[in-house]
């Protein structure tokens, strides 16, 4: 099976391309770590699989509209529910 065929099958069954699926899962993991507010952002970035803190912050802001620090400061019940806490 070619990688292109595998990507097509993955997209058909999940509705998302593999790369986006991975980004969403990685973001969800980082969201739970940020909501817990127990680690520094650098540690959160590496734990969630980001290459560096800048990449993590950029993607976090893309998904939420907030920086991780702003998001954690506004830790409301809605944010905690999104993080799965």
N, C-alpha and C positions, 0 to 999 in steps of 0.2 A: 504494500500500500504506500503510495507516495504521500509526502507531507502535505501537499496541496489537497489531495483527496481527504486526508484526515482532518485538515482545517475546515473543509466544506462540510463534512459529516458533523464535526463539533458544532459548527455554526447552525446547522439544521436542527440539531437536537437541543441546543441550549438557547438559541436565538442571539448569541453573542460570538464574536470572533474570540479565539483562545487568548489573544493578548489582552483584550479588554476584560475578559473574564478573570484573568490573573490580576490585572490592575485593581479590579473591584474587590477581589478577595484580599489582596494585600492592603488596600485601603481600609477595609472593615477590621482587619487585625490591628492596624495602626490606630484606628479610631478607638478601639477598646483600650489600647495601651495609653492613649492620650487622656481618655476619660478617667482612667484609674489614677492618673496624675502622680505616679510613683517613680517614674524614670525621667531622665533628661531627654530632650528631643533627639540628640545624637544616638542615644541608646535605643530609643523607640524606632528611629529610622533604620538602624541596622537590624534590629530584632524583626522588623516587618519585611525586611528584604530589599530595602532601598539602597542604592549605591552610595548616597551621601545625604546629609541633612538638607542641603539646598533642594535636591530632587524631591525629597519627602515633603518639604514645605510647599513647593510648587504644586505637586499633585494633590496634597491635602486641601490647598486653597481652591484648586480646580473643582474638586468634588463638593466642598462645603461652602466656599465663598469666604472662609475665615482662615487665618493662620492657626496653627495648632495651639499657640498660647492664647489667642483670643477665644478660640473654641473652648479650651479648658477653663478659662476665666468665667465663661458664661454657662458653665456646667448646669444646665437645667434638667428637669426630669425628661424632657423631650430628647435632649442630647444623650442622656444616659440610656434611654430606650433605644435610640438609634445604634448605640454602641453595643447593645445587648447585655447591659449590666443588670 
